[in-house]
Amino acid sequence: MEDARDRGPNTEYDNTPPAPGELELVRAFLSLHDHVPVTEDSLPPSRATIEWWLREQGLLQPGADVSGQDLDWAAEVLEALRDRVFESMGAEPDPATIATLDAAAADVGLAPRFGAEGLVALAGGVRGAVGQIIAIAFLAELDGSWSRFKECGDPTCRSIFYDRSKNRSGKWCVMAECGNRAKVRAYRERERAKA
């Protein structure tokens, strides 16, 4: 049986308002997902979706070779970065997550470059592309902006959003979509409870 994720990339990967500056690249990477056909449920992104997105962002050259192993590595890094978002939302820190990200940073050869370059990945291909994302995420943790990333409160949505609210109380990636669905679900549950 064909897995829903093997049907190709989800080109409508995200409607979430952008994060500021380079953080948008990280937010969009963390929000990658595939959809279960005929539902609004989100799944982790397939290899095809990750490759498509890296090419769409100009992080991979058009003819660059891409291996399944590198795409699996990218998916592992994506999930570890998502775990860091959950930790900043109150989940218990997981030493395995940090070990995965530290190993990934070493794999891509992150190196500081004084001047305009900043922290750069020395690797090429998929690992270099994801290395750019790791570098931005690392710097965001240092300056505190990482703590504004949150997972959407809709259990069917995998989007990560940048909470711009003053008191950091945002709950949904897009109020008109996920927030509205949550309100409709809550209303229906209240109505069922009354019956």
Disulfide bonds with the S-S distance in Angstrom:
none
